[in-house]
Amino acid sequence: MCDKHQAAPSPAAEPARRRRIWDLPHTCHCPLVGVGLPLGVLRKIVTKAVGGKVLADDYEVHVGAVSECGHRNKLSEAVQKELERRYAVVIQRFRSARDAAALETLWVAAVASGDVPGPFWAGLSHPHCTLELQERMCRDLHMIQHQAGAATRADISRLHELEQANAAQERELARLQQRSTAWQVERHAEQEQHASALMLLRAQLVGRDSVIASQRQQLEELHATIPGLATRERLARQLADTEQRVHELRAEAAAARQARLEAVEARAALERQLAEARSALAAAEARAATQPSLATQAAAIAATGGPAVLAGTTAQRITLHGLLAERVLCVGGRAGSVAGYRAVIEETGAEFLHHDGGLEDNVARLESSMAAADLVICQTACISHSAYWRVKDFCKRHQKRCIFVDNPSVTTLQREIRAQV
């Protein structure tokens, strides 16, 4: 046979077979049984192996199974069979490891992933598992169990907290459900009451309609038995309307007579006031005629810069009839000139009112002050924009006489008042 037809060389021979659980050292049995088999499954295996009910607790079952795995017997064979069945997929994956290094790589990956029960059994029973790798796997599993125990304790504490929170939420839910049930019962009772009231109203409506129909029929029968009833009713309504109109006209006539009497009395009062004013004017003219040098003296005092306000007092009181017995409001101006403003206004016979435009006086009282005055003088140079527009708007709306003065001096105020005469 030529060389090309020769058989290919076989791969390196593997160890005889995988190790059984009774082939492992006793130190491996405890972690293997504890991690590889749940307690419920282990108890079933032991019960089946002994052929009766096991009364021992979980720890005793675990210790007994670990002890029996040291040699081949019915219980160890059952444990071996269950491990092979439970982790068959992992065992098949570990078969690809051709040496201890590859097997160690698979174990490290399993530890990193957190899935160690199956890889632990597959690694320990693997033909290439060395004593060093076996010890490392046992050490790693020992530390994983410590970490798992700590995590379990934390989980138990967290579970306890969650159970308490869940109990509180269940109590709150029960309370809310109780309230909801009570509310539903209350709403149902209200709905029944409303339904009963609605039925009663419908019955009353039907009865009212029946009464109306009966009365309408009786009215038609009455109209048929009394000739000319419609005409009589129409005339009665017209008579009632006429009497009402007569009553209203009499009331209007009485009001007109009362208004006429009041107008006559007012006219008489005005005539008396006019006569008194004429008498006062005649007396003033007579006094002026007896003192011809008063105007000359006043002009001389004004020319020398004296108190000009006092110089024109008599002439102003006589000629400024519009300000007699009136109230004049001065808004704004210099604080030191208020006394001069007062002298100018009061010398004309008017009452002086003052508002600083909101500097110290309340702005809300500005409109009430303007409403009480007959004439408003606004010092535009010493007032805020808000007060200025408030004064202008109020006087425009209420047709109030208003004088806007640019210069806040007393002389300018006196000149503006004389210009209004």
Secondary structure, DSSP 8 states (H G I E B T S, - for coil): --GGGS---------S----GGGS-HHHHHHHHHHHS-HHHHHHHHHHHHTS---S-HHHHHHHHHHHTTS-SHHHHHHHHHHHHHTHHHHHHHTT--SHHHHHHHHHHHHHHT--HHHHHHHHTSTT--HHHHHHHHHHHHHHHHHHHHHHHHHHHHHHHHHHHHHHHHHHHHHHHHHHHHHHHHHHHHHHHHHHHHHHHHHHHHHHHHHHHHHHHHHHHHHHHSTTHHHHHHHHHHHHHHHHHHHHHHHHHHHHHHHHHHHHHHHHHHHHHHHHHHHHHHHHHHHHHH-TTHHHHHHHHHHTT--HHHHTHHHHHHH-GGGTT-EEEEES--GGGHHHHHHHHHTTT-EEEEE-SSSSS-GGGHHHHHHH-SEEEEEGGGS-HHHHHHHHHHHHHTT-EEEEESS-SHHHHHHHHHHT-
